[in-house]
Amino acid sequence: MGLVNLTAGAVLVLLLLATVLVLLLRGRAESRRELAAARAETDQLRTRLDALSQRLEEATSALVTREVATYVITDAGNAEATPNVADGVVLTAALGEPLVKVVAFGHGLRRAASAESRNRIWFEMRREVRASRKRRRREIKEHLRRARAADRGEGETEAA
C-alpha cells in the first residue's frame, strides 16, 4: 500500500512539474513573439522618423536662401535685403493667438449658459436657501428659548 501511494505521489509530482514547464515554455514563446513584433514596429517607426527628418531638412534648406553672416563694420552702409517671410506665418502670428482666445472665451460662455449649468446653479442656490432658512429658524428658536429662560429666571429672583 505504501509503495502504491509513493508511486502515485511521484507521478503526481512529475505531472505537476511537466505542467509548470509547459506553461513556462508557452509564456517564453509568447514573450518572444511580442518582442519580435515590438522590434518590427520600432524599425518601422524609425524608418518613418528618418523620412520625416529628411523632408524637414529639405524644407528648411529650401527656405534658407542665404547664410547669416556675422556683422562686419564695413557692411554698415550697404542696404540689407528684406527678410523673406511667408504670408501664412505673418497671418498666423497676427490672428492666431487672439483668435484662440476669442474661441476659448466663446466656449466658456456657451458652457456657462448651457441648460445643465443653469440647472446645477439653480439646484445649488435652492439648497443653500433651504439651509439658510433652517439655520435662521434654529437661531430664532434658540433666541426665544433663551429669552423665556431669562424671563423665568428674572421672575424667580423677584419672587424670592
C-alpha positions in Angstrom: 0.0 0.0 0.0 2.9 2.4 0.9 4.6 1.7 -2.5 1.4 2.4 -4.4 0.9 5.7 -2.6 4.6 6.7 -3.1 4.4 5.8 -6.8 1.1 7.8 -7.2 2.7 10.8 -5.4 5.7 10.7 -7.6 3.6 10.5 -10.8 1.5 13.4 -9.5 4.6 15.5 -8.8 6.0 14.7 -12.3 2.7 15.7 -13.9 2.7 18.9 -11.9 6.3 19.7 -12.9 5.5 18.9 -16.6 2.5 21.2 -16.5 4.6 24.1 -15.0 7.3 23.5 -17.6 4.8 23.6 -20.5 3.3 26.8 -19.1 6.7 28.4 -18.8 7.7 27.5 -22.3 4.5 28.7 -23.7 4.9 32.1 -21.9 8.5 32.4 -23.2 7.4 31.7 -26.7 4.6 34.4 -26.4 7.1 36.9 -25.0 9.5 36.2 -27.9 6.7 36.8 -30.4 5.7 40.1 -28.7 9.3 41.2 -28.6 9.7 40.5 -32.3 6.6 42.4 -33.1 7.7 45.4 -30.9 11.1 45.4 -32.7 9.4 45.3 -36.1 7.2 48.2 -35.1 10.2 50.1 -33.8 12.0 49.6 -37.1 9.0 50.9 -39.0 8.8 54.0 -36.7 12.5 54.6 -37.1 12.2 54.5 -40.9 9.2 56.9 -40.8 11.1 59.2 -38.5 14.2 59.2 -40.8 12.0 60.0 -43.8 10.2 62.9 -42.0 13.6 64.2 -40.7 14.9 64.2 -44.3 11.8 66.0 -45.6 12.1 68.6 -42.8 15.8 69.2 -43.6 14.9 69.6 -47.3 12.1 72.1 -46.5 14.3 74.2 -44.1 17.2 74.2 -46.6 14.8 75.5 -49.3 13.6 78.3 -47.0 17.1 79.5 -46.1 18.3 81.4 -49.2 21.4 82.8 -47.7 23.7 82.1 -44.8 23.7 84.5 -41.9 27.0 86.3 -41.8 28.4 88.0 -38.8 28.2 91.7 -38.6 31.1 93.5 -40.2 31.7 97.2 -39.7 32.4 97.7 -43.4 28.9 96.5 -44.3 27.2 99.2 -42.3 26.4 101.4 -45.3 25.1 98.5 -47.5 21.3 98.1 -47.8 20.1 94.9 -46.2 17.9 92.6 -48.1 14.4 92.4 -46.7 13.7 89.1 -44.9 11.6 86.7 -46.9 8.7 85.7 -44.6 5.8 83.8 -45.8 2.3 85.4 -45.6 0.9 82.5 -43.7 3.5 83.0 -40.9 2.5 86.6 -40.5 -1.2 85.9 -40.6 -0.8 83.1 -38.1 1.2 85.4 -35.7 -1.2 88.3 -36.1 -4.6 86.5 -35.9 -3.8 83.1 -34.4 -3.4 84.0 -30.7 -6.3 86.4 -30.4 -8.5 84.1 -32.4 -7.7 81.2 -30.0 -8.5 83.5 -27.0 -11.8 84.5 -28.6 -12.8 80.9 -29.4 -11.9 79.8 -25.8 -13.9 82.7 -24.3 -16.9 81.8 -26.5 -16.6 78.1 -25.5 -16.6 79.2 -21.8 -19.7 81.4 -22.3 -21.6 78.6 -24.1 -20.7 76.2 -21.4 -21.8 78.6 -18.6 -25.0 79.4 -20.4 -25.9 75.7 -21.0 -29.0 74.2 -19.6 -27.0 71.8 -17.5 -25.0 74.6 -15.9 -28.1 76.7 -15.2 -29.8 73.7 -13.6 -26.8 72.9 -11.4 -26.6 76.6 -10.3 -30.4 76.7 -9.6 -30.1 73.5 -7.6 -27.2 74.7 -5.5 -28.9 78.1 -4.8 -32.1 76.3 -3.8 -30.2 74.0 -1.4 -28.3 77.0 0.1 -31.6 78.9 0.6 -33.1 75.9 2.4 -30.1 75.5 4.6 -30.2 79.3 5.4 -33.9 79.0 6.4 -33.1 76.1 8.7 -30.3 78.0 10.3 -32.4 81.0 10.8 -35.3 79.0 12.3 -32.8 77.3 14.6 -31.3 80.6 15.7 -34.8 82.1 16.3 -35.8 79.1 18.4 -32.6 79.3 20.4 -33.1 83.0 21.0 -36.7 82.5 22.1 -35.7 79.7 24.4 -33.0 81.9 26.0 -35.4 84.8 26.3 -38.0 82.6 28.0 -35.4 81.2 30.3 -34.2 84.7 31.2 -37.8 85.8 31.9 -38.3 82.8 34.1 -35.0 83.5 35.9 -35.9 87.1 36.5 -39.4 86.2 37.7 -38.0 83.7 40.3 -35.4 86.3 41.6 -38.2 88.9 42.0 -40.4 86.4 43.9 -37.6 85.4 46.3 
